[in-house]
Amino acid sequence: MVASDGGNPPDETAVRGAGPRQTWAALPWLVRSAVVWSACLVVISAGLYLLARITLLVTPLAIAMAATLFLAALLDPVQLALRRLRLPGALAALLSVLLLLGILGGVGALVWSLTADQFSELGEELRQGLERTREFVTSTLPVSDAQLDSLLDQMRQAISQQEVDPVASARTVAEVVGSALLALVLLFFLLKDGREMWHWTLRRAGGRHRDIAAEAGRIGWHTLGSYSRGTMLIAAIDAIGIGLALVLLRVPLAFPLALITFIGGFVPIIGATVAGAVAVLVALAANGPTTALLTLAAVIAVQQIEGNLLEPLVMKRQVRLHPVVILLAVTAGTLIAGIAGAFVAVPITAVAWRVIDSVQRQRQAAAATADPASGPPPSDSPPSTKPPSRPSTTPAEPSPSEPSRSEPSSPGPAPEPT
């Protein structure tokens, strides 16, 4: 280091002739911290940018894999129950996939038969609701009809400038169909051979990294399953609650609005907000402002009950994320992959957070075990004169970082019973 004499600044000649280490040590700690954190931020930003570019190049594949993992976690209890009935793994996986297709097809046919003639009325009701909203805005706020018309014309021009390319539209449809078929095939194989695939991956890891990866995979799979099943249950409860409120308030098109609420429940915060706004607009157009205010109160009440009572019970604390994190994840997913990205962004974020937290906890536990000197901090009380007790012969309990024997240590379906 550069020597200083009595607090005087170091000699310029000495500083000029110092090496890189001496120059770095001579810098103030604030400057060194800023340099280190800036370098870390640049590296992390570059990594995220490359990851986003790769994801954009393989967006259909990434969406298909995310949907496959989501559906596999949702159907995992079903195929476990089928395997307990001594069915082969391939047959259990096939029956699980067919059950999913049957439920989706049956619900789709029922919804279409009940609401096919009502969605045209829904569009008309929304238009009337927007007209009433416009009248309310112009009568209560210092905004004239000419200003609103100018704003609407600018929006229409911006939308009309986006020309529809038939080739691009056909390619998008082909990508969607191909991604759906790929997701079904991957779902079958993941339900059938998911455990074997995971064990093959773990065998490639060595030493303590295998235990860390096994525990992280188990926690990630458990988080994804809890999120998928909890999200479906909460979305169904929201749809039933808001649908009953619309029926009691005699708002038309209650069933289509309940269906929109159920679908919007899979996009946290944003989906529920959009579905509630549509319900309020329809109530405003059909029955006036009083019914619209009552509908708004019912939507807020159902969402508050869901957010403060049902979500903590169903999703548990290990799956919940801060609303800021959810908004950022949904926004990023929407920008990357549109509506499909908004659906899969939050479960991916929840699983990634739980896996990172699990790995960090296991590393801290391993470091504490490897360094016996890093015990609890010494207290101010005088040391005890009591002689040390004899070591106990009772076997120690397993560490929480080690997977339990009765609980699967890896994601995927359980092994086929013999």
N, C-alpha and C positions, 0 to 999 in steps of 0.2 A: 504493500500500500504506500501511497505517497505520504511522506512524513510532513507534519505541520509543526511549527514552532510557536508554542505559547498561544495557540488559537489564531495565529496569523494565517492568511491564505497561503497555500502551497506555492512553491516556486514554479514559475511558468516553464522553465527549462526542464524541471523534474517531471512536470505533468506531460510536457511534449515528448519526453523520452520514455514515458511509462508504457508498458505493454497493455494489451486489451484487458487483461484481468484487473490490473491496477486502475485503469481508466474506469472500468465498470464499477469497481469497489469505491472509487472516488465520487461517483454520482450519488445524489440524494436518494433516500429510500423511496420517496414518492415517485421520482422519475423512473426508477427501476421497476416499481410495481406497475406503473402505467405502461411501460414497454412490454412487460411480460403479459399483462392482461390484454393488451392490444394484439399481440401476436397470437394468443389463444383465440381471441375473437375472430381474427382473420382466418385461422385454420378451421374453426368450427363453421364459419360462414361458407368457406369454400367447400367443405364437406357436405353441408346441407344443400348447396347449389348443385353439386354434382349428383347427389341423391335425387333431387327434384328433377333434374334433366333426364336421368335414367328412368325415373318413374313415368315421366311424360312419354318416353319412347316406347315403353311397354305397359301403357295404361290399361288396355284390356286384360292382359295377363295379371297385372297387380290387382285389379278389381275382382277378377275371377278367383284368385287365391284368397283374398280377404273375405269374399262371400262364402267360399268353401270352408274356411276356418270358422266363420260365424255359424253357418248351418251345422257343421260337425259338432261344435260345442252345444248347439241347441238339441241335436238328435242323439247326443251321447247317452243320456239316460235311457232312451228308447232301445238302442241297440244293446245296452248292457242288460236290460230286462229280457230281451230276446235271447241273449247268450245264456242267461240263467236258465232258460227253458231247454238247454242242450241243443240249440240250433247251431249249425256251422257258421263260421265267421262270414263267409261270402253270402249265405242266405240271410243272415241277420242284417248285414249292411244293405242288401238289395231290398229287403222288406222295409227298412227304415227310409230309404230313398223313395220307394213307391208310396209309403205313407205320407211323406212330405208332398209329393206330387198330387196325391189324391186330395189332401187337405187344401192345397193351393187351387187345384182345379175346381173342387166343390165350392169353396168360398167365392172364387171368381165367378162361377156360373150363377150362384145365388145372388151375388151383388149385382151382376149384370141384369138378371131378370127383374130385380126389384127397383133398380135405379137407372136403367137405360133410358127411360122416357123422362126422367127427372133432371138429368144433368143439363139438358137444354133449358129447362125452367130455371136451374141454378144460375146459368149465365145471365138470363134476363133479370133475375132478382139481384144479382151482383151489380148489373148496370144501373138498375133503379136505386140501389143503395148508394152507389157512387154519385148519382145525380143529387140525391138528398144530402149527401155529405158536402157536395159542392155548394148547394144552397145555404147550408148551415155555415160554411166557411165564409162565403161572401156576405152573409148577413151579420155575423158576429165579429169578423176580423177586418182590418183595413186592407182588404184585397178586393179588387174589382173583377168583373167577369172578363174584361179584356186581358188582364194580366194572367188569369188562369187559362184562358184560351191560348195565349201566346206560349205559356209553358207547356200545355198539352200538344200544341203544334210542333214545338221543338222535340218533344219526346217521340211523336209520331214520325217525324223526319229522321230522327236517329235510328228508329227501328226499321223504317223503310229503306234506309241506305244499306242495310245488311242484306245483300242479295242471297237468295237460297240457291245453293249449288246442288243440282240433283245427283251428281256423282258423289259429292261428299255425303249427302243424305243417305244414299244407298250404301256407301261404305260404313257409315255409322250404324245403320240397321244390321248389316252383316257382322260388324264387330260385336254388337249387343247379343245377337243370336249365337255367335260363336263363343262368346264369353259365358253365356248361360249353359250351353252344352258342355263346355270345358269344366265349368263349376260342378255340374252333375257328375261327370266322370271322376273328377278329383275327389268329390265327396264320397263316392262309393269306395274308392281305394283307400281314402283316409280312414273311413269307418272300418274297413276290413283289415288293413295292414298298418294302421297308425302307430301302434305300440312297437311293432317290429322296426318300422322306419326310425322311430325315436331311439330305440336301443342301438341300432346300427350307428346312428349319429353319436351317441354317447361313447360307444367303443372307440371312436376316433379321438376322443379327448383323453388325456392322461393325468394320472395323479389326482390331486385335490380339485383340479378344474372339472373333473367328471362329476364330483359331488355337487359343486357349485352349479354346473349346468343342469343337473338333474333336478335340484331343488328349484332353480329359476324356472325351468320348464313346467314343473308341477304347479307352481304358483301362477304362472302365466295362463296355463290351461284352465285352472280353477277360476281365475278372474274372468276369462273370456266366457266361460260357461255361465257364471253368475250374471255377467252383464247381459248376455243374450236372452236368457230366460227372464231376468228381471225387467229388461226393457220391454219385452213383449207383454208381460203381465201389467206393467204400469201403463203402457199404451192402451191396452184393452180396458183398464179401469177408467182412464181418462175419457175414452170414447163412450163408454156406458154412462158415466156421470154426466157428461155434456149432452149426450143424446137424450137422457131422461129429462134434463132441464129444458131442452128445446121442445120436447113433447109436452111438458107441463105448461110451458109458456105459449103453446100452440103456434110455434114457429114452423113454417112449411119446410119441406126437404130435410127433415131431421135425420133420416137415415144416411143420405149422402154426406151430410155435414159430420155425422159421427164417424163415417168411414174416412173422411179427410183428416179428422182428429187422430184416428188410429194410425194412419200412415205417417202423419206429422210427428207422432210420438217417438219415432225412431231417429229423429234429428233433434237432439235436446235443445231446449230454449227456443231456437229459431222456429222449429216445426210447430211447437205448441202455440207460439205467438201468431204465426200465419194462420193456423187453423182457427184460433179464437177470433182473429180479425174477420175472416170470411163469415163465421157464424154471426158476428155482430152486424155486419153489413146486410146479410140476408134478413135478420130480424128488423133492422131499420127500414128496409125496403118493404117488408110485408106488413108489419104491425106498428110502425112508428117509433119515435125516439124512446118512449117509455119502455116498451118491450126490448129495445136495443140496450138500454141501460141495465135492465134486469138480466139480459143475456150476458152482458159484460161482467156483471157481478157474479153470475153463476160460473162463468169461465174462470174468473180470478179465484173464486172459492175452491173450485175443483183443482186448479193448478197449485194453490197454496197447500191444500190437503195432501196432494201428491208429492210436492217438494219437501214438506216439513214432516210428514208422517209416514207415507207409504215408501218413499225412496230410501230413507234410512233403514226401514225394516226389511225391504226386499233386496236392495242393492248392497247393503252392509257398508261399513266404513271403508273397507279395503278397495271397493270399486268406485267410490265417489270421487269426483274431481271438482276442483274449484270452478265456479262459473266463468272466470276469466280464461282459464285453461280450455274449457269446453268451447267458448266462443272463438278463441284463436284456432283450435283444432278444426272446428266446423268451417271457419272461413278459409283456412289453408286447404282443407279437403275439397271445398267447392271450387276454389281457384285452380286446383290441380286437375280434378276429374269431374267437376260438375256435381249433379245431384248424387250420383253414386259415391263420389268422394265425400260428400257431406254425411252419407249414411255410415261409412266405414271409418271415418276419421276418429271419432270418439272412442270406439272399442280398441282401435290400434293404440291410441294414446294411453288408455287405461292399462292395457297389457304391458306396454313398454315401460310405463312408470313403475308398475309392480315388479317387473323383472329387474330393472335397474336398482330398485330399493332392496330387493332380495339379495342381489349380488353384493351390494355395498355392505349389508348387514353380515353376510357370511365372511366377507373379507375382514371386517372389523373383529368378528369373533375369532377367526383364524389368527389374526395378528395378536389379539389378547392372549390366546392360548400359547402361541409360540414365544411370547415375551413374558416370562413369569414375573419380571420386575415391575411390569406395568399393572400393578394392583390398584386397590382403592387408595385415594390420597390419604396421607397420614393425618390423624386428628390431633387436636391440641391437648387431649387428655393424656396423662402419664401412662406409660406402658404397663400392662397388667403383669403382676407377678405370679399369676396362676400357671402351673406347669402345663405344657401342651398335652392335649388329649391324645389317646392312642388312635391311629388311623382306623377308620371303619372298614369292615369287610363287606359291607353292602355294596353291590354293584351300582355304579353310577348310572343315572338316567341318561338316556340318549340326548344328544344335543338337538336343540330345535332346528338347527340347520341341516341335520341328517334326515332323510326321508323315512317315514314310518314304514314298517313292514306291512301293515294292513292297509296302507294308503298308497296308491300308485305314485311312483316317483317320476313319472313322465307323462306328457300329454298323450291323448289318443284313447281309443277304446280299450277296455280291459282284455286280457288274453282269453283266448277261447277255453272254456272249461272242459276238462276231460271227464 
